[in-house]
Amino acid sequence: MKNHIVCIASEFKGNEFLEEAQNAGWHVTLITREDIKDSDWAWTSLNEIVTVPKEAREEEYLQAIVKHASKMPVHHVVGLDEFDVLPSARAREYLQIFKGMSRSHAMRFRDKLTMRSIASSNGIDCPEFVGCFNPKDINDYLEKVPAPWIVKPRTEVSAFGIRKCETAEEVWNVLTELDSRNTWRDNPSKYQIERFIEGKVYHVDSVVEGGKIVAHGVNEYGTTPFKVARGGVFTSSTIDYKSKDRKELEKLNKKLLKAFNHERGVAHAEFLKSDEDGKFYLVEVACRVGGAYIANVHEHAVGFNLWREWGKLETATEENPYKKPDLRKEYGGIALALAKQEHPDTSHYTDEEIVYRVKKPKHVGLIFRSETKERMEELLSDHQEKITHDFLEIAPVKERYDD
């Protein structure tokens, strides 16, 4: 009988993971939302597909997996999206599958307050923070830590639900408004407050086996995700291989993943370099592949695809062990934005360094590959301007909440 892997995907992503699982000889089941079941999945790599309602939460995913396990033993469960990390961990515990993180372990990578507590206790700098539990603690924090501050959800991604506050009154107005909703998922305790730091944001994306980083890419954002979420062209590109910042980020990332006891899988860690003091601060760390086509950027620059390596890791066995990829040192970059057109046409962009064109409705995006950092910076600057003029659409920032 084949090994059986169940992949939870509440968003359309992870086709390369599914392909690698199928290539490894596993029986592959996809559990996804009813409204996205007809997306362009890697159908030839799927043995079965199970659907849940659009607004399904952790309990409903668990029920679907348990029901499916009654037909065929499940040997592994993996969540492909950020919001699938906890449902997959809970399913593994419920089915007594000991491959992969427990739910409490996975929570370190989902709950930003837990994340801050573990990182800071292990000597990794974080913006000063406080949980939203006790009014006295919050007031003491607001008196001690200089404004501005950010009130942010503990279990969200990107800029969902983030509020920037300049005064203590604004902070309390936000918390009072949340409390007035009278729902547990909007309770102020689901939020944390931290100091807002101006600076440049970097991300380190890693493949981890046996607690060791076997492949990684280090990139810098052209604009912080917080600002891009409010309209603009998102960019990310490989940082200079010889730079001091790169060496420091690699060291920090290694220290971080060790502190979080990350033994196997992938990780997406973000760090901010403060304009004020030049120090690096942890923004967040996740045990999944970064969004915005980051896996494709690293694939063209460094030579490994995070989705594929993750798929190989999760389906490795004693008979077919994981083999780390061969790496190279080139530069990759992406310019990505919402588009006014349903299907943007970028055929008039003809630079030879364009290696990938994003094909997603209402999105325009280009990935570049270059042998030099200087040329990459030219390409991104040029195409940021072109995309802004030709395609840019600005959408309102949404809020999204977990139970």
C-alpha positions in Angstrom: 0.0 0.0 0.0 1.2 3.5 -0.8 2.0 6.1 1.8 -0.9 8.6 2.0 -0.4 12.3 2.4 -3.2 14.8 2.9 -2.5 18.4 1.9 -4.7 21.2 3.3 -4.8 24.2 1.0 -7.3 26.9 2.0 -5.8 29.1 -0.8 -4.8 28.1 -4.4 -1.1 27.4 -4.0 1.4 24.6 -3.6 1.2 22.8 -7.0 4.9 22.1 -7.0 4.5 20.5 -3.5 1.7 18.2 -4.8 3.9 17.2 -7.8 6.8 16.2 -5.7 4.6 14.2 -3.4 3.2 12.3 -6.3 6.7 11.9 -7.8 7.8 10.3 -4.5 5.1 7.6 -5.0 2.7 8.8 -2.3 -1.1 8.8 -2.6 -2.0 12.5 -2.6 -5.2 13.9 -1.3 -6.0 17.6 -1.4 -8.4 19.2 1.0 -9.5 22.6 -0.1 -12.4 25.0 -0.1 -15.5 24.3 -2.2 -15.2 27.7 -4.0 -11.6 27.1 -5.2 -11.8 23.4 -6.0 -11.9 24.1 -9.8 -8.7 26.2 -9.7 -5.8 25.2 -11.9 -4.5 22.5 -9.5 -1.8 20.0 -10.6 -4.6 17.5 -11.4 -2.3 14.8 -12.6 -0.6 14.8 -9.2 -3.8 14.4 -7.3 -5.4 11.0 -6.4 -8.3 12.6 -4.6 -9.8 15.9 -3.7 -12.0 16.6 -0.7 -13.8 19.9 -0.2 -15.0 21.9 2.8 -17.2 25.0 3.0 -15.7 28.4 2.0 -15.7 29.6 5.6 -14.6 26.3 7.1 -12.5 26.5 10.3 -10.2 24.2 12.1 -12.9 21.8 13.4 -14.4 21.3 9.9 -11.0 20.5 8.4 -10.4 18.0 11.1 -13.8 16.3 10.6 -13.1 16.1 6.8 -9.7 14.4 7.4 -11.0 12.0 10.0 -13.9 11.0 7.7 -11.4 10.5 4.8 -9.1 8.5 7.1 -11.9 5.9 7.5 -11.5 5.1 3.8 -7.7 4.9 3.7 -5.1 5.2 6.4 -3.4 8.7 6.5 0.3 8.7 7.1 1.0 12.5 7.0 -0.9 15.8 7.0 0.6 19.0 5.7 -0.9 22.6 5.6 0.2 24.5 2.6 -1.0 28.0 3.5 -0.3 30.1 6.7 -3.9 29.5 7.8 -3.5 25.7 7.3 -0.6 25.3 9.7 -2.7 24.8 12.9 -5.5 22.7 11.3 -2.8 20.3 9.9 -1.0 20.1 13.2 -4.2 19.4 15.1 -5.1 16.7 12.6 -1.7 15.0 13.0 -2.2 15.0 16.8 -5.7 13.7 16.5 -4.7 10.9 14.2 -1.5 10.2 16.2 0.8 11.0 13.3 4.2 11.8 14.8 5.8 13.2 11.7 5.6 17.0 11.8 5.0 19.6 14.5 2.5 19.4 17.3 -0.1 22.1 17.5 1.6 23.8 20.4 4.9 23.8 18.5 3.3 25.1 15.4 1.7 27.9 17.4 5.2 29.4 17.9 5.1 30.2 14.1 1.5 31.5 14.1 1.0 33.5 17.3 3.1 36.7 17.1 3.0 37.2 20.9 4.4 33.7 21.4 6.9 34.4 18.6 8.1 37.6 20.3 8.4 35.9 23.7 10.5 33.0 22.4 12.7 35.1 20.2 13.4 37.8 22.8 14.2 35.2 25.5 16.8 33.8 23.1 18.6 37.0 22.6 16.9 38.0 19.3 15.9 41.7 19.2 12.2 42.4 18.8 10.3 45.7 18.8 9.1 46.3 22.4 5.8 44.6 22.8 2.9 43.8 25.2 -0.1 41.5 25.1 -3.5 43.1 25.4 -4.7 41.5 28.6 -4.3 43.8 31.5 -5.1 47.6 31.3 -2.3 48.5 33.8 0.3 46.6 31.9 -0.8 48.3 28.7 -0.7 51.8 30.2 2.7 51.1 31.8 3.9 50.0 28.3 2.5 53.1 26.6 4.2 55.3 29.2 7.5 53.6 28.8 7.8 52.9 25.1 7.8 55.9 22.7 5.1 56.3 20.0 4.1 55.4 17.4 2.8 51.9 18.1 1.1 49.2 16.0 -1.9 47.2 17.3 -1.7 44.0 15.3 -3.5 40.6 15.3 -1.5 37.8 16.8 -2.4 35.2 14.2 -2.7 37.1 10.9 -0.4 37.5 7.9 0.8 40.5 5.9 -0.9 43.7 6.9 -4.3 42.3 7.8 -5.9 44.2 10.7 -2.9 46.3 11.6 -3.5 49.7 13.1 -0.9 52.3 13.5 -1.4 54.6 16.5 0.3 57.9 17.4 -1.2 58.5 20.8 -2.3 56.3 23.8 -5.8 57.5 23.2 -5.8 56.1 19.7 -4.5 52.7 21.1 -7.4 52.6 23.6 -9.9 53.6 20.9 -8.8 50.6 18.8 -9.0 48.2 21.7 -12.4 49.6 22.8 -13.8 49.3 19.3 -12.6 45.7 19.1 -14.1 44.8 22.5 -17.4 46.4 21.5 -17.8 43.8 18.7 -18.6 41.3 21.5 -17.1 38.3 19.7 -14.3 36.1 20.9 -12.4 36.3 17.6 -12.3 40.1 17.8 -11.4 40.1 21.5 -8.5 42.5 22.3 -6.6 39.6 23.8 -6.2 38.4 20.2 -4.0 41.4 19.6 -0.6 42.7 20.7 0.9 46.2 20.8 4.4 46.8 19.6 6.6 49.8 18.8 6.5 50.9 15.2 10.1 51.0 13.8 10.9 52.7 10.5 13.4 50.8 8.4 14.1 48.3 5.6 12.6 44.8 5.7 14.4 41.7 4.6 13.3 38.1 4.4 15.3 34.9 4.7 13.7 31.7 3.2 15.1 28.4 4.4 14.9 24.7 3.7 15.6 22.8 7.0 16.5 19.1 7.5 17.6 17.6 10.8 17.6 21.0 12.4 20.2 22.4 9.8 19.6 24.9 7.1 20.5 23.1 3.8 19.4 25.9 1.4 18.4 29.5 1.8 17.8 32.7 0.0 18.2 36.2 1.5 16.1 39.1 -0.1 15.3 42.7 0.6 11.9 44.3 0.1 11.8 47.4 -2.0 8.9 48.7 0.0 7.7 47.4 3.3 4.7 45.0 3.1 2.9 47.4 5.5 3.1 50.2 2.9 2.5 48.0 -0.2 -0.7 46.7 1.3 -2.0 50.3 1.1 -1.3 50.5 -2.6 1.8 50.2 -4.7 4.2 47.9 -6.5 5.6 45.1 -4.4 9.3 44.3 -5.0 11.7 41.8 -3.6 15.2 41.0 -4.7 18.3 39.1 -3.7 20.6 40.9 -1.4 24.3 41.3 -2.3 26.1 38.0 -1.5 29.2 39.8 -0.1 27.3 42.3 2.1 27.7 42.7 5.8 23.9 42.7 6.2 23.6 39.3 4.5 26.1 37.7 6.8 24.3 39.2 9.8 20.9 38.0 8.6 22.1 34.5 7.9 23.5 34.4 11.4 20.3 35.7 12.9 18.1 33.3 10.9 20.1 30.3 12.1 19.8 31.5 15.7 16.1 32.0 15.3 15.3 28.6 13.8 17.4 26.9 16.5 15.5 28.8 19.2 12.2 27.7 17.6 13.4 24.1 17.4 12.6 23.9 13.7 13.8 20.4 12.7 12.4 19.8 9.2 10.5 21.8 6.6 10.7 25.4 5.3 10.7 28.7 7.0 10.0 32.3 6.0 11.6 34.8 8.4 11.3 38.6 8.1 13.7 41.1 9.8 13.6 44.9 9.9 16.8 47.0 10.0 16.0 50.1 12.0 16.8 53.5 10.4 17.4 54.8 13.9 19.9 52.4 15.4 20.9 50.2 12.5 20.0 47.0 14.4 18.0 44.1 13.0 14.6 43.3 14.7 12.4 40.3 14.1 9.2 41.0 12.2 7.9 37.4 12.0 8.8 33.8 11.2 6.6 31.2 9.6 6.9 27.5 8.9 5.6 27.7 5.3 6.6 29.1 1.9 6.5 32.9 1.6 3.9 34.4 -0.6 4.1 36.8 -3.6 6.0 34.3 -5.8 9.0 34.4 -3.6 9.7 30.7 -4.2 10.0 31.4 -7.9 12.4 34.3 -7.3 14.7 32.1 -5.3 14.4 29.3 -7.9 15.8 31.6 -10.6 18.4 33.2 -8.4 19.7 30.4 -6.2 18.6 27.3 -8.0 16.0 25.7 -5.6 12.2 25.9 -5.4 11.0 26.1 -1.8 7.7 24.3 -2.7 9.6 21.4 -4.3 12.2 21.0 -1.6 9.4 21.1 1.0 7.5 18.4 -0.9 10.6 16.2 -1.1 11.3 16.7 2.6 7.8 15.7 3.8 7.7 12.6 1.6 11.3 11.4 2.3 11.7 7.9 3.7 14.6 5.7 4.8 14.4 4.1 1.4 14.3 7.4 -0.4 16.0 10.0 1.7 16.1 13.7 1.0 18.9 15.1 -1.0 19.8 18.7 -0.7 19.8 20.8 -3.9 22.7 22.2 -5.9 22.9 25.9 -5.4 24.2 28.9 -7.4 24.7 32.6 -6.6 22.8 34.9 -9.0 20.3 37.6 -8.5 16.5 37.3 -8.7 13.8 39.9 -8.3 10.1 40.5 -8.6 7.8 43.4 -9.3 4.2 42.6 -8.5 1.0 44.6 -8.2 -2.8 44.6 -8.5 -3.9 45.4 -12.1 -6.9 47.3 -13.4 -7.2 44.8 -16.2 -8.6 41.3 -15.7 -5.8 39.7 -17.7 -2.9 42.2 -18.0 -0.8 41.9 -21.2 2.9 42.5 -20.4 4.2 41.4 -23.9 5.5 44.9 -24.5 8.0 44.4 -21.7 10.9 42.6 -23.5 13.9 42.8 -21.3 16.0 39.6 -21.8 16.2 39.2 -18.0 12.5 38.6 -17.6 12.2 34.8 -16.8 8.7 34.5 -15.5 5.4 36.4 -16.0 2.7 36.1 -13.4 -0.6 34.7 -14.8 -3.2 35.5 -12.3 -6.4 37.5 -12.8 -6.2 41.2 -11.8 -2.4 40.9 -11.1 0.6 42.0 -13.0 4.0 40.6 -12.1 7.4 40.0 -13.6 10.4 38.0 -12.2 13.9 38.8 -13.4 17.2 37.0 -13.2 20.6 38.8 -13.5 24.2 38.1 -12.8 24.7 41.4 -11.0 22.9 43.3 -8.3 23.3 46.6 -10.1 21.4 45.4 -13.1 18.7 43.9 -10.9 18.2 47.3 -9.2 17.9 49.0 -12.6 15.3 46.4 -13.8 13.1 46.8 -10.7 13.2 50.6 -10.6 12.4 50.8 -14.3 9.5 48.3 -14.1 8.0 49.7 -10.9 7.5 52.9 -12.8 6.1 51.2 -15.9 3.7 49.0 -14.0 2.5 52.0 -12.0 1.7 53.8 -15.2 0.3 51.0 -17.2 -1.6 48.7 -14.8 -1.7 49.8 -11.1 -4.9 49.3 -9.2 -5.3 50.2 -5.5 -7.5 48.0 -3.4 -8.6 48.7 0.2 -6.8 46.8 3.0 -9.0 44.0 4.4 -9.3 42.5 7.8 -9.2 38.8 8.4 -9.7 37.0 11.6 -9.1 33.5 13.0 -10.9 31.8 15.9 
